[in-house]
Amino acid sequence: MSHFQGIEVPVEVVRAAQAGDARAHETIYRTCRRPIYTLIRRLVVRNAIADELFQETFVEVLRNISAYSGEGAFGGWVRSIAVSKCLMYLRSPWHRSLLYLDQDDESTAPVVLLDPATYPDAQAAASADVERALASLPALTRSVVWLHDVEGYTHGEIARLLGRTASFSKSQLARAHARLRELLEQPAGSSPCTHVSSTC
Amino acid sequence: MHARIEHLLSLRDGDPVAAELVAHVRSCPICTGELQRLSAVRAEMQALPDFDPPELAWERIQQTIPRRAATLPPRRIGFAAAAAALVTIAVIALIARHSDRHGGEHSVQTPKVLKDPASSNVSHLDELVAQSQQLEQILQKLPERPRIERVSTAATIDTIEQRIQWLDFQLTSISDGDLSEEQSRRLWRERVELMDSLVKVRYAEAGSLWF
């Protein structure tokens, strides 16, 4: 399940951080850093960009910590900032201009279990390893499957984050699993093991 | 006809699905297997290990976060305490007098707490440190920043605070022996100038609320 569910930051630490206490800031950082960084790395594969988003996330968390009202889990609040940063990046013209995009949308054909031979991007199938297969997915598709299956977001929540519809999120999830199946069922070594998706 | 993957995902996630679909999946080993596979992939994703964040990330984040009242390096803090108290009283008196004079007016004047912080006359290191400390005290006396303000004002304050942080980083991370007196003086003079600018901008910002 989501790594954020285990995050427990005492109320007094949050209050101290809201009052500007530097030690409380560091405590929050130490508590949240791994789940935040993991989440960002799952959504944005490139290390350098993930590092930058990680830093931006924490700067925003600590700068705006007074905006945390205490309603809902603190970890969830932090996570929402990280997710927002990542999706903003993935949707940005900068990202689009550099990398080939996930062209999927609701107008595409219905999802079927694909024959790898008909799928031109088969070189993305690096190994039967889940992690590598996940990293091989297009950025948007990977984001949807991670947010839904691991972070526990609903399709409605994902749709709001992406500015799309719930059916779009569902179709992306189905597409992700179809692709994962392809990748995971390919025998190890059938494609170059050095390849990692360049989608983000 | 086997179940489509989106229907199996709905079934896996407990979303409502047609009764016929449920019946088919129960009776079809291929669809049952596919449903189990989808659950297994989800479980494997959830079990993936965490990534370790980059080293020194916290140091970089710390440098970026503006501190409301930037603290001085521990050295020499006690030196200016008495002077700071006097200046604080002077500022309060100045504000009170200003308030009395201008009543409901909206005009705001910047405080003239220090004659000229960038003056070349102020060349002694201890004096610069003391001036910086005085300005810190004044800054702390100003009210909290408004929730809504002009973007240009916020950007100016942010820029000044970041530059002060950078100076503080240099002053604290470089040991005394590594800085010549002239280098220290230059850094502290710049700090005083920036603090003075910050106080003035913050004062103007607060003035729009007070008067």
Interface residues (C-beta under 8 A of the other chain):
Chain A: M1 H3 G20 A22 H25 E26 Y29 R33 R34 P35 I36 Y37 T38 R41 R42 D51 F54 Q55 F58 V59 L62 R63 P110 V111 V112 L113 V130 E131 L134 V145 W146 D149 V150 K170 S171 L173 A174 H177 A178 L180 R181 L184
Chain B: R4 I5 E6 L9 S10 R37 L38 V41 R42 E44 M45 Q46 L48 D50 F51 D52 P53 P54 A57 W58 R60 I61 Q62 T64 I65 P66 R67 R68 A69
